Amino acid sequence: MHYSHTRWIVKIVILLLFTTILPLQSSELYAQRSSSSKSTTKKKNKSKKSSRTKKKSSSRKKIKSKKKTKGKKKKSSKSSLQSKKYLDRAKKRYKAKNYKAALGDFKKAHKLRPSKTTSSYISKINGILKKGSSIKTSSVKSKKPTLSAMQLAGELYDLNNDLSDSRRKMGRAMKYIAPRKERQLTRLESKPAYSTVDFEQAADSAPDDLRIQRQLGLHYEVNGSWSKAKDVYLRQVARHYNNPDSHFYLGSLYEKLGDYQKARQSYEEALDLDPDHKGTLDAMAIKEEGSPALKMSRQVLVRTASKAPEGPAKKLILIHEKINESKFDEAISMAKQAIESYPDQNGFIYLQAIAYTELGEIDLAKSSLQKSIKMDPKHTQSHLGLANLYYNMGKYIYAALSFGDVVYLDSQHRDARYMQGLSYFNAQEWGLAASVWEDLLHYQNQHPLVRNLLPQAYYILAVEYNRLGEPGLGRTSFEKALSVNSNSYAWLPGAFRTLGRFYQDKTMYKESLSAFQEVLELRPNDSNAYTGMGVTYWKMNEHQLAKAAWNRSLQINPEDNDAKGWLILSKRLGS
């Protein structure tokens, strides 16, 4: 019995254990399993999310990187194009020896697209500029002055319908306007033009500087102070007797004054010291047949050639002889050889230009003369040769400016003054022509051609002022015409002829015909008036009247080539 009770108690305890403890453990296990599964799912979800975000961010990064690369490509293409532009321009400027501008462009190109080419160019140019700065400081004395007349060309050409203004402007051109020099020489850089006091002060501060003394002497020359100029050069000869330049400067002054004997002595002294002296030999390379200057130059050259038979003087003599013998081709070939042997001797270039001119090779002659002037801006003969060339070509404004350069260099050159005025006259610049010829009358009061042509210029100005509604200026101009030459009958027909051609060019045909008619009122048998009238009729398409006028001109003067030429032309045109 007792045994059965205990057995039942054991069974109940076992049942209780199974019913209570085991379910708790299983629930704990279940909870653990569920929690672990949840954590794994969370981790999986997180990993999924992170992978998604990573994918999104990576795609975004890819898009951004693509955009960046595209922008970089665009920027790089733009910069490369810009760099190429700068590089091309820099190379052009480098070839033109504009080193400062080229350096700036190379630096810009290098900044945009660095390369060995740009860096090498930059280093090269820096070296050149360093050398150039040292050369500039050391070679200040060799810098040549510039001419003023060309600089004032625009101002000269502007008449402004005011004669007095025109004369004032011309007066400025005729005066010596000193070139700008380095600060080390004069320290007058801020001034547009220098006074006599400026030159004297600069010369006093440097009594042994031959170049500064030369500038003072030239200033005196241009202003007509010949005795002062001579004193300057004589002092320099005493100070620098062994310097051929001092003798050359004195000789050039004597030549301008017409004292050819003293000029010859000074030139010979210069060549005795240096048989190859450039300035003196260039001065001997002249071509004015029958002039005392030519005779003097030959004497100087012959003497120098006897002492130095292999030198440039002998070659100059031979080229002179070939030109005088009209053997121009031989003269040119000899001049070319001499230029190769003596590239600094300007005289050979000038004689070459003369030979080209005689052959009719106008372009070659012009380029040779321009080369000569570039080499030596003070070579009067080259300026004169160029001026005559322009005049014969019908380029009257250019001719006037070139003749003005001759006057600038030699104020005593009266032929150049006259031709300058005539060039302006032919260019129908009446006020400028009048101004030049008024100046010439101060040097040569009784110049017969000027006494005839100057009143014509003033009369045309008077007519033009009246036509433009300026009667006061017109009356003044007419009074000036009479003051130059009161015999109006001597110059008035010529004035009307010129006026007729002037209106003809301006297509003012009625005024042109009336001007020619005025000539015939004064001189009924003036063949030139009939010829001019015929040209005006022709331009008006009045061909029968034109032929009648030309035939009348030939009746009066059978040798009128202009009338003949127009009649031949009219026949060819079938009119």
C-alpha positions in Angstrom: 0.0 0.0 0.0 2.8 2.2 0.9 4.6 1.3 -2.2 1.6 2.2 -4.4 1.3 5.6 -2.8 4.9 6.5 -3.4 4.6 5.3 -7.0 1.6 7.6 -7.6 3.5 10.5 -6.0 6.4 9.9 -8.4 4.1 9.8 -11.4 2.5 13.1 -10.3 5.9 14.8 -9.9 7.0 13.6 -13.3 3.7 14.8 -14.9 4.2 18.2 -13.2 7.7 18.4 -14.5 6.6 17.7 -18.0 3.7 20.2 -17.8 5.6 23.1 -16.3 9.3 23.0 -16.9 9.4 21.7 -20.5 7.0 24.2 -21.9 9.0 27.1 -20.4 12.2 25.8 -22.0 10.6 25.4 -25.3 9.1 28.9 -25.1 12.5 30.3 -24.3 14.0 28.4 -27.2 11.3 29.6 -29.4 11.8 33.2 -28.2 15.5 32.8 -28.8 14.9 31.4 -32.2 12.4 34.1 -33.1 14.7 36.8 -31.9 17.6 35.4 -33.8 15.5 35.1 -36.9 14.3 38.7 -36.4 17.9 39.9 -36.1 18.9 38.0 -39.2 16.0 39.5 -41.1 16.8 42.9 -39.8 20.4 42.4 -40.8 19.3 41.2 -44.2 17.0 44.2 -44.5 19.8 46.5 -43.4 22.2 44.9 -45.8 19.6 45.2 -48.6 19.0 48.8 -47.7 22.7 49.5 -47.5 23.3 47.8 -50.8 20.4 49.8 -52.3 21.8 53.1 -50.9 25.3 52.1 -52.1 23.9 51.4 -55.5 22.1 54.7 -55.6 25.2 56.6 -54.3 27.4 54.8 -56.7 25.1 55.6 -59.6 24.9 59.2 -58.4 28.7 59.3 -58.2 28.9 57.8 -61.6 26.5 60.5 -63.0 28.5 63.2 -61.1 31.8 61.8 -62.3 30.4 61.7 -65.9 29.2 65.3 -65.6 32.6 66.3 -64.2 34.4 64.5 -66.9 32.2 66.1 -69.5 32.8 69.6 -67.9 36.5 68.8 -67.7 36.4 67.8 -71.4 34.6 71.0 -72.3 36.9 73.1 -70.2 40.0 71.3 -71.5 38.8 71.7 -75.1 38.1 75.4 -74.5 41.4 75.9 -72.8 43.2 74.1 -75.5 41.6 76.2 -78.2 42.4 79.4 -76.2 45.9 78.2 -75.6 46.4 77.5 -79.3 45.1 81.0 -80.2 47.6 82.5 -77.7 50.4 80.2 -79.0 49.8 81.1 -82.6 49.7 84.8 -81.9 52.8 84.5 -79.7 54.8 82.8 -82.5 53.8 85.5 -85.0 54.8 88.3 -82.5 58.0 86.4 -81.8 58.8 86.3 -85.6 58.0 90.0 -85.8 60.5 90.6 -82.9 57.7 92.0 -80.7 59.2 90.2 -77.7 57.2 91.8 -74.9 53.8 91.1 -76.5 55.0 87.6 -77.5 56.1 86.9 -73.9 52.7 87.8 -72.5 50.9 85.5 -75.0 53.3 82.6 -74.3 52.7 82.9 -70.6 48.9 82.8 -71.1 49.2 79.8 -73.3 51.5 78.1 -70.8 49.0 78.8 -67.9 46.2 77.2 -69.9 48.1 74.3 -71.2 51.7 73.9 -69.9 54.2 72.4 -72.4 57.9 72.3 -73.1 57.4 74.5 -76.2 55.9 77.4 -74.3 58.4 77.2 -71.4 61.4 77.1 -73.8 60.0 80.2 -75.6 59.4 82.0 -72.3 63.0 81.4 -71.2 64.3 82.4 -74.6 62.4 85.7 -74.6 63.4 86.5 -71.1 67.0 86.1 -72.1 66.5 88.3 -75.2 64.8 91.0 -73.1 67.6 91.0 -70.6 70.2 91.4 -73.4 68.0 94.2 -75.0 67.8 96.2 -71.8 71.6 96.1 -71.4 72.0 97.1 -75.1 69.6 100.0 -74.7 71.5 101.5 -71.8 74.8 101.1 -73.6 73.8 102.2 -77.0 71.8 105.3 -76.2 74.1 107.4 -78.3 73.5 105.4 -81.5 69.7 106.0 -81.5 68.7 108.0 -84.6 66.2 110.9 -84.5 63.0 110.8 -86.3 61.7 113.3 -88.8 58.8 115.6 -88.0 57.2 116.3 -91.4 55.9 112.8 -91.8 54.5 112.8 -88.3 52.6 116.0 -89.1 51.3 114.7 -92.4 47.7 114.4 -91.2 47.8 117.8 -89.6 49.3 119.4 -92.7 46.7 117.9 -95.0 43.8 119.4 -92.9 43.1 122.9 -94.3 39.9 123.5 -92.3 38.9 126.2 -94.7 41.1 128.7 -92.9 44.2 130.1 -94.5 45.7 131.5 -91.4 45.2 128.2 -89.6 46.8 126.5 -92.6 49.8 128.8 -92.5 50.2 128.2 -88.8 50.3 124.5 -89.2 52.7 124.7 -92.1 54.9 127.0 -89.9 55.0 124.3 -87.3 56.1 121.7 -89.9 58.8 124.0 -91.2 60.3 124.6 -87.7 62.7 122.1 -86.2 60.9 119.7 -83.9 63.6 117.9 -82.0 63.3 114.1 -81.7 62.6 112.5 -78.4 65.8 111.2 -76.9 66.6 109.0 -74.0 66.3 110.5 -70.5 70.0 109.8 -69.9 70.9 112.3 -72.6 68.6 115.3 -72.1 66.0 114.4 -69.5 63.4 116.3 -71.5 61.1 113.4 -72.2 58.0 115.1 -71.0 58.3 117.9 -73.6 56.8 117.5 -77.0 59.3 119.9 -78.5 62.5 121.4 -77.3 63.5 125.1 -77.2 66.9 126.6 -77.8 67.4 126.9 -74.0 66.8 123.2 -73.6 69.4 122.3 -76.2 71.9 124.8 -74.8 71.5 123.5 -71.2 71.9 119.9 -72.4 75.1 120.9 -74.3 76.5 122.8 -71.4 76.0 119.8 -69.1 77.9 117.6 -71.5 80.6 119.6 -73.3 82.6 116.6 -74.5 79.5 114.6 -75.7 79.9 115.0 -79.5 76.3 113.8 -80.2 74.6 116.3 -77.9 76.8 119.1 -79.3 75.7 117.9 -82.8 72.1 118.2 -81.8 72.7 121.8 -80.6 74.4 122.6 -83.9 71.6 121.2 -85.9 69.1 123.2 -83.9 71.0 126.4 -84.7 71.2 125.4 -88.3 67.5 124.9 -88.7 66.8 128.2 -87.0 69.2 130.1 -89.2 71.8 130.7 -86.5 74.7 129.7 -88.8 77.5 131.5 -86.9 76.4 129.8 -83.6 76.3 126.4 -85.3 79.8 127.0 -86.8 81.2 127.9 -83.3 79.8 124.6 -81.9 81.4 122.5 -84.6 84.7 124.4 -84.5 84.9 123.8 -80.7 84.2 120.1 -81.2 86.9 119.9 -83.9 89.4 121.4 -81.4 88.2 119.0 -78.7 87.9 115.9 -80.8 90.4 116.4 -83.6 91.1 112.7 -84.1 87.4 111.9 -84.4 86.2 112.0 -88.0 82.7 112.8 -87.0 83.7 116.3 -85.8 85.2 117.1 -89.2 82.3 115.7 -91.0 79.8 117.9 -89.1 81.8 121.0 -89.8 82.1 120.0 -93.5 78.4 119.5 -93.9 77.8 123.0 -92.4 80.2 124.5 -94.9 78.5 122.7 -97.7 75.1 124.1 -96.7 76.6 127.6 -96.6 77.9 127.1 -100.1 81.6 127.3 -99.0 82.7 124.2 -100.9 86.4 124.7 -100.5 86.2 124.6 -96.7 83.7 121.8 -96.9 86.1 119.8 -99.1 89.0 120.4 -96.6 86.8 119.1 -93.7 85.6 116.1 -95.6 89.2 115.2 -96.5 90.2 115.5 -92.9 87.4 113.1 -91.9 88.5 110.5 -94.6 92.2 110.9 -93.8 91.3 109.7 -90.3 89.0 107.0 -91.5 88.9 106.2 -95.3 85.7 104.2 -94.7 83.9 107.0 -92.8 80.2 106.3 -93.4 78.8 109.8 -93.0 81.4 111.5 -95.3 81.2 108.8 -98.0 77.4 108.9 -98.0 77.5 112.7 -98.4 79.7 112.2 -101.5 77.2 109.9 -103.2 75.2 112.6 -105.0 73.9 113.1 -108.5 73.3 116.8 -109.4 75.1 117.2 -112.7 76.9 120.5 -113.0 76.6 121.4 -109.4 79.6 122.6 -107.3 78.7 119.9 -104.7 79.2 117.2 -107.3 82.5 118.7 -108.4 83.6 118.8 -104.7 82.5 115.3 -104.0 84.5 113.9 -107.0 87.7 115.7 -105.8 87.3 114.3 -102.3 86.6 110.8 -103.6 89.6 110.8 -106.0 91.9 112.0 -103.3 90.7 109.3 -100.9 90.8 106.6 -103.6 94.4 107.4 -104.3 95.3 106.8 -100.6 93.0 103.7 -100.2 92.6 102.2 -103.7 90.8 99.1 -102.4 88.4 101.1 -100.2 84.7 102.2 -100.8 85.7 105.6 -102.3 87.1 104.0 -105.4 83.9 101.9 -105.9 81.8 105.0 -105.5 83.8 106.7 -108.3 83.3 103.7 -110.6 79.6 103.5 -110.1 79.3 107.3 -110.7 81.1 106.8 -114.0 78.8 104.0 -115.1 75.8 106.1 -114.3 77.2 109.1 -116.3 77.9 106.8 -119.2 74.3 105.6 -119.1 75.5 102.0 -118.3 72.8 101.6 -115.7 72.8 97.8 -115.6 76.5 97.7 -114.9 76.1 100.4 -112.2 73.4 98.3 -110.5 75.5 95.1 -110.5 78.5 97.1 -109.1 76.3 98.7 -106.5 75.0 95.3 -105.4 78.5 93.9 -105.0 79.5 97.0 -103.0 76.5 96.7 -100.7 77.5 93.2 -99.9 81.1 94.3 -99.1 80.0 97.5 -97.3 76.5 96.9 -95.9 76.7 100.0 -93.7 77.6 102.4 -96.6 74.3 104.1 -97.5 75.8 105.8 -100.6 75.8 102.6 -102.6 72.1 102.0 -101.9 71.4 105.6 -103.1 73.4 105.2 -106.3 71.6 101.9 -107.0 68.3 103.7 -106.6 69.4 106.4 -109.1 70.4 103.7 -111.6 67.0 102.0 -111.2 65.2 105.4 -111.7 67.1 106.0 -114.9 66.1 102.5 -116.2 62.5 103.2 -115.3 62.3 100.5 -112.6 60.2 102.7 -110.4 59.2 100.2 -107.7 62.8 99.0 -107.3 64.0 102.6 -107.2 61.4 103.5 -104.6 62.2 100.6 -102.4 66.0 101.4 -102.6 65.4 105.0 -101.6 63.2 104.0 -98.7 65.9 101.5 -97.6 68.4 104.3 -97.8 66.2 106.7 -95.7 65.6 104.0 -93.2 69.4 103.4 -92.8 70.1 107.2 -92.6 67.1 109.5 -92.0 69.3 112.5 -92.5 70.5 111.6 -96.1 69.1 114.6 -97.9 69.8 113.2 -101.4 67.6 110.1 -100.7 64.7 112.2 -99.6 65.1 114.4 -102.6 65.2 111.4 -104.9 62.1 109.9 -103.3 60.3 113.3 -103.6 61.1 113.6 -107.3 60.0 110.0 -107.8 56.6 110.7 -106.2 56.2 113.9 -108.1 56.8 112.2 -111.5 54.3 109.4 -110.5 51.6 112.1 -109.8 51.5 111.3 -106.1 51.7 115.0 -105.2 50.8 114.8 -101.5 53.6 112.2 -100.9 55.9 114.3 -103.0 55.1 117.4 -100.9 55.8 115.6 -97.7 59.1 114.2 -99.0 60.2 117.7 -100.2 59.2 118.9 -96.8 61.7 116.4 -95.3 64.4 117.9 -97.5 63.6 121.3 -96.2 63.6 120.0 -92.7 67.1 118.7 -93.1 68.3 121.7 -95.2 66.4 124.9 -94.7 68.5 126.6 -97.4 67.4 124.1 -100.1 65.2 126.6 -102.1 64.4 124.2 -105.0 62.9 121.8 -102.4 60.8 124.6 -101.0 59.5 125.5 -104.4 58.8 121.9 -105.4 57.0 121.3 -102.1 54.7 124.3 -102.8 54.2 123.1 -106.5 53.3 119.6 -105.2 50.6 121.0 -103.0 49.5 123.3 -105.8 49.1 120.3 -108.2 47.3 118.4 -105.4 44.8 121.4 -105.2 45.8 122.1 -101.6 45.9 125.9 -102.2 46.4 127.0 -98.6 49.4 124.7 -98.0 50.9 125.7 -101.3 50.6 129.4 -100.4 52.1 128.8 -97.0 55.2 127.1 -98.4 55.7 129.7 -101.1 55.3 132.5 -98.6 58.2 131.0 -96.7 60.3 130.7 -99.8 59.9 134.4 -100.6 61.7 135.1 -97.3 64.7 133.3 -98.7 64.3 134.4 -102.4 62.2 137.4 -102.6 62.1 137.7 -106.4 61.5 134.1 -107.3 59.7 134.6 -110.7 57.7 131.4 -110.7 56.5 131.9 -107.2 55.5 135.5 -108.0 53.3 134.1 -110.8 51.9 130.9 -109.1 51.4 132.2 -105.5 48.8 134.8 -106.5 46.9 132.0 -108.4 46.7 130.0 -105.3 45.4 133.0 -103.3 42.9 133.8 -106.0 41.5 130.3 -106.1 41.2 130.5 -102.3 39.4 133.8 -102.6 36.9 132.3 -105.1 36.3 129.2 -102.9 35.8 131.3 -99.8 33.2 133.4 -101.6 31.5 130.3 -102.9 31.4 128.8 -99.3 29.8 132.0 -97.9 33.0 133.5 -96.4 33.4 136.8 -98.2 35.7 138.3 -95.6 38.2 135.5 -96.0 37.8 135.7 -99.8 38.6 139.4 -99.8 41.7 138.8 -97.6 42.9 136.1 -99.9 42.5 138.4 -103.0 44.4 141.2 -101.3 47.2 138.8 -100.6 47.3 137.8 -104.2 47.7 141.4 -105.2 50.3 142.1 -102.5 52.5 139.3 -104.0 52.0 140.5 -107.6 49.8 143.5 -108.3 49.9 142.8 -112.1 46.8 140.6 -112.2 46.8 140.4 -115.9 50.1 138.4 -115.7 48.7 135.7 -113.4 44.9 135.9 -113.6 44.5 133.8 -116.9 46.5 131.0 -115.3 44.4 131.2 -112.1 41.2 130.8 -114.2 42.7 127.8 -116.1 43.6 126.1 -112.8 40.2 127.0 -111.4 38.5 125.5 -114.4 40.4 122.2 -114.0 39.7 122.3 -110.2 35.9 122.5 -110.7 36.2 119.9 -113.5 37.6 117.4 -111.0 34.9 118.3 -108.5 32.2 117.6 -111.3 31.1 121.2 -111.1 31.0 121.5 -114.8 29.1 124.8 -115.2 31.6 126.5 -112.9 34.4 124.9 -114.9 33.1 126.2 -118.2 32.6 129.7 -116.8 36.2 129.7 -115.5 37.6 128.7 -118.9 35.4 131.3 -120.5 37.0 133.9 -118.2 40.4 132.9 -119.6 39.2 133.4 -123.2 37.8 136.9 -122.2 41.3 137.8 -121.1 43.2 135.8 -123.8 41.1 134.9 -126.8 43.7 132.7 -128.3 44.6 130.6 -125.3 44.8 127.1 -126.7 45.0 125.5 -123.2 41.6 127.1 -122.3 40.0 125.5 -125.3 41.6 122.1 -124.5 40.3 122.3 -120.9 36.9 123.4 -122.0 36.8 120.4 -124.4 37.5 118.0 -121.6 34.7 119.5 -119.5 32.3 119.2 -122.4 33.4 115.6 -122.9 32.6 114.8 -119.2 29.2 116.4 -119.7 28.6 114.0 -122.7 28.6 116.9 -125.1 31.0 115.2 -127.5 30.4 117.4 -130.5 31.1 120.6 -128.5 34.2 118.9 -127.0 35.6 118.0 -130.5 34.9 121.6 -131.7 36.9 123.0 -128.7 39.8 120.6 -129.3 39.9 121.5 -133.0 39.9 125.2 -132.1 42.8 124.5 -129.8 44.8 122.8 -132.6 44.0 125.8 -135.0 45.7 128.1 -132.4 48.5 125.7 -131.5 49.0 122.7 -133.8 51.5 121.3 -131.3 48.9 121.0 -128.5 49.5 117.3 -127.7 46.6 117.2 -125.1 44.1 118.3 -127.7 45.5 115.8 -130.2 45.3 112.9 -127.7 41.7 113.7 -126.8 40.7 113.8 -130.5 42.4 110.4 -131.1 40.6 109.0 -128.1 37.2 110.3 -129.2 37.7 108.6 -132.7 38.6 105.3 -131.1 35.6 105.4 -128.9 33.4 106.2 -131.9 32.0 109.4 -130.5 
